[in-house]
């Protein structure tokens, strides 16, 4: 799939003590436990404009918005729906308007500049993400949204039919009750920008390592790659904490208390590829021609999202 990121947020791994669970998710790494339906209305709802997708067309659009909430929200749950023809969505938040509110464009400004902070994503027609209700001290985890929050939705469409499809996505957010004490969670995201897969390569492994403070606790992790990848792995030293052989649906790892901490102080992420093309494959946005290798997860306690490009924290 074609995806870029500014500060992308994602999902973590395996191997600590305590209980954990796994669920299959989208190729952007987002999935959640089956939390069941909510009886109450969402505290925030975003509905993108309808876009006509021609037969056989594969295209990515971004829609730029401001949220309608007039007070800060501590988000405990995300839900989304996508009409047929939608491949995935990624919700980014940003400090300021990246483009004028209401803009819909295939030139998705903000993803690769750090202006956009990846917050939620889904590939399934109906998706959700339920944050842990107990951080180990009895407080729930939550993501923070400012009043009138700026942001944008990246929407990847792939119309495999012979008819025009009118497509849109909807994202709903549910907040904790006002005054509820909570612990802030945010993303830890890695990206390998130095991928170089030789012509004819079989099981070419591209790897990088990033520092992870020992105090960081992770509750969810996954990986992201394109179609040339045959394996994606996250390690804590020599310990494999996440491994997948599906580039499109890698799944993820979810933890409950005591969550996961990297005892080595390093998160090593690697992807193995096969290159049957007639050119060297590099890192890039095209799902057809380029590759990606990412590991990403939510951590806490957080002051904000963290991003590691190659092996350099930014």
N, C-alpha and C positions, 0 to 999 in steps of 0.2 A: 504494500500500500504506500501511497505517497503521503508523507507527513514531515513537517518540520517542527521546530520547537524554539521557543525563546528561553524560558525557564520552564522546562516540562516537569510535571510531577508524576510519580508513578508508584512503584509497588515493591515490597521486599520479599525476603527469602525463607530459609529453613534453618533448623538446627539448634535453637536454644532450648533450655528446659521449659517446662510448662506446656500448656495445650496450644495446638495450632490447627488450622484447617486449610484446605486448598479448594479453589474453585476455578473453573475454566473461564477465561475472560477474553476481552478483545485484544487485538494486536497492538493497542496503545497501552495495554497493561491494566486497564481498569475493569474490576469486577467487584462483587460484594457478596457477603453472606445473604441468604434468602431471608430478608427481614420482614416480608409480608407487606400487605397494603396498609396505608395510613388512612385513618378516617378523616383527618383534618385537611384543610386546604393548605397548599404550599405557601410559605412566606414570600417566595419569589418565583416567578415563572417567566421564562424567555421563550418566545416563539419566533423563529426566523421567517423571513419572507419566502413565499413560494418561488421556486426556480424551475424552469422547464429544462429538462435534460433530454437531449436528442438521442435517438436509437444508436447504440454502440458507443456513446460518448462516455469517457472517463475524465472527470474534471474536479478540481478543488476550488471551493468558494470560501470567502470569509465575510461575515456580517458583523459590523461594528455597532456597539450599543452602549447605553447607560442603564443601570438597573433603577428600579422605581422605589426601592426601599429608602425611607427617610431616616432610618436609625441603623447603627451597626447590627450585623447579624452574625451569630455564631452557628455555622452550619453543621448539623449532625448527620444529614442525609441528602443525597442527590438522587434524582430519578430522571430518566429521559425516554423519549420515544422518537423513532425515525420512520418516515414513510418509505415504502418500497423504492429501491433505487439508491438509497443512502448506504454508503459503505462504513463510514465512521464519523463521529463528531469529536472535537476537542474544544473545551471551554477554556479560554484564556482570560485572566484579569490583567489590568494594567493600571499604572499610577495615573496616567492622563489619557486623553483620547489619542489613539494612534492615528486614526483617520476620522473624519467627521461622522457623527452618530447617524446611523441609517445606511452608511455605505455598504454596498455588496459588490465584491470584486474578486477576480481570480488572482490578483496580485496581493497575496496575503502578507501585508506589511506588519512587522512586529514580532513575527515568530522567531526569526533568526538573529534578532538584535538584542534580545534580553528585555525588550519593552513589554512583551507578553509573558505572563506567568501561568503555566499550565496548571489547571485546577481540577478538571474533571473530564473524562472521556468515556466513550462507549462505542462498540461496534455492533452489538446485538440490537435488534429492532426495539426491544424494551430493555433498558439497562438501569442499574441502580448501584449506589455505593453507600453502605451504612457504616459510619465511623464507630470505633469501639466505644462502648458505654462506660468503661472503667479503665482508667490509666494505671491502676494498681493501688491508687490511694482513694478510690471511690468517686473520682471526678471523670466526667465524660471527656473525650477528645472532640475538638471542633476546629473548623477552618473559619477564618474571619473574613467577612465582606464589609467594606466601608459603605456608608450611605451614598447613593447615586454612583455606585461603582462603575468605572469604565472597564470595558472588556470587548472581546470579540469571540465569535464562534467559527471555528474551521470546520467545513463540511465537505467530505469527500464523497462524490457520487460516481456510480458506475452503472449505467443503464445497459443491461445485457438483453433487453427486449427489442422488438422491432417497432415499438410505439414510443411517442414522446411521454415522458414521465414528469408530472408536476410534484416536486419534492420539497419538504421542509423538515426541520427538527424542532423538538420542544424539550426544554430542560427546566425541571422544578427543583427548588431548594427548600429544605425544611430546617428551621432554626431551633435551637434550645430556647426555652422560656426565658424571658428577660430576668436578669439577675442570677441565672444559674451559674455557679462556679464551674469552670472548665479549664482544660489544659490545651494550649494551642498546638496544632499539628501542621506541618508543612512538608514540602517535597524535598527529596534529595535526588538529583538527576545527574546522570553521566552521559557523555557523548564522545564517541571516537571519530575525530575529524581527519585522521590519517590513514583510513582504510585504503589498501592497495592490493587487490586480488589478481595475481598473475593469470595470463591466458592459460587455459587448460588446468588450472589448479584444482586439486581434489583435497578436501579437508584443510584448506588454508585457514589458519587460526590468527585472528587479529585480536590483540589483547591490550588492555590498559589497567592501571590501578589508581585509585583515588583515596585520599585520607578520609577517615571517618572517626570523629571523636568518640571515645569509649563511652561517654555519657549519653550518646544518642541511642534512643530505642526506636526500633522500626516495627510497624504493625502490618505492612503489606509490601510485597515486591514482585516485579516482573522484569522482562526484557523486551526489546523491540529490535526487529531487523526486517530486511526485505526478502524477496523470494529466492535469492541465491544462498541464503543461510540454511544449513542443515542442523545446526545446534547452537543454542545460546546458553551461557553459563555465568553464574555469579558465585564468587568464592570469598571466603574469609580465611586468608592464609591458604592452607592446603585443603580446607574443608569446603566441599561443594554445598552451597546453601540454596541454590536454585538452578534447575537444569531443564531445558525444553528442546524437543526436536521438531517443533512446529513453529515456523516463522510467523504464520498468520494468526494462530490462536495459541500463544505460548502458555496461557494460563497464568496463575499467580500464586503467591504464598501469603496466607493470612495468619497472623498470630493474635492470641489473647495473652493475658499476663502470664509470665513476666516479659513477654515480647522478645525481640531479638537485638542483641548488641554485638558489634564486631570486635571480638577479643583481640584480633591482630592489629586493629587500628587502620586496616586497609580493606577497601572493597575492590576486588579484581573482577572485571567484566570482560568476557571474551565471546567471540562469535566465530564459528567454523563455516566456511563457504565452499561451494563448487562453482567454477567459472567455465561454462561451456561456450562462451561467446568468443568473438575474435578480437576482443579489446580488453585492456586492463580495466577492472571495475574499481571506481573510487567512491568515497562518501558523497552522498547527495540526496536530493529530494525525490527523484524519479523512482517509482516502484519497478519500472521496467528496466531501467538502465543503470541505476545507482544502488548503493547499499547503505545501510545504517547498522550501528551496533550501540545499543543503549542499555543501561540498567537504571531503574528508577524506583523510588519508594517513598512512602510517607514516614516521617520521623517525628519524635517529640522528646522532651519539651522543645518547642521551636520559637525562634524569634522571627524567622522568615525562611523562605525557600533557599536551598543551597544547590549550586550547580558546579559540576566539574567537567571541564572541556579537556579531552585527552586525559592527562593526569594532573591538571592545574586547576585548583579551586578558583572560581571567579565570584 
